[in-house]
Amino acid sequence: MAFKFKLPEFKQPEKCNVGKKDRIIRLAVAVLLLIGFYRGGFHNWVIALIALVLLATAYFGFCPAYLVTKTNTNQKD
């Protein structure tokens, strides 16, 4: 007797709302912020958190703030 476990399916509102240029810019800014984080400064943890958010949104191609503002920079051909 085999036990089958099925994970619940979650409906995603949008698959990708961040375009290619936007992702490149987010990645570049995140790298610069991480360099600033390692060099030191006053609010290091804030800089690191912003950089991690930018890296995550660039990697996944989804920005929750764009969902709220109904913005989509992903150009579909």
N, C-alpha and C positions, 0 to 999 in steps of 0.2 A: 504494500500500500504506500503510494508516494504522496507526500504532502506538497501541494502547490501553493505558493505564496505569490500573490500579484500585488505589485505596488500601485497605489492610486495614481491616476493620471491627472496632472495639473494643466489647466488651460493657460497658455501663455498669451498675453494680450498682443504682443508683437514679437516677431523673432529677431529682427535686427532693425534698429532705428538710428544707428550711428554709421555714417558713410565712411568710405576709405580715407578721404582727406582728413576728416574729423578724427579718425582713429590714429592716423600718423601724428597729428598735432597733439592729441592726448598723450601718446607714447613719448614724444619728444619733451613735453612739459613735465611728465612724470619722471623722466630720466634726469632732467635738470633739477627738479625738486629733491630727488634722492641724492644727487651730488651735494646739494645744499644741506641736506639732512646729515650726511656723513662729515661735512666740513664743520658742522657745529652752528650754533646760533641760539636765539632766545626760545622760540617755540618749536623745538625739534619734533616733538610728537605730532603736532598739528601738520607740519610739513610732510611727515611720513604718512599720516593718515590720508591727506589729500592725494599724495602720490599713489598710494595703494588703490584708492577709489578710481583715479584716472587709469591706472593699469588694468583694473578689473573691467571697467567699461570699455576700454580699448580692446581687451582680449575677447570679451563676450559679445561686443557689438550692440549692447543694449544699455540704455541710460534711463533710469527711472524718472529723472527730472524731465527728460524729453517726453515721456509718457504723460506727465502732468500738464506740460505746456503744449501738448499735441504737436511737437516738432519732430520732423523726420529728415535727417540729412542723408539717408541712404537712397541713392539715385538708382531706381530700377530701370533697366534698359528695355 
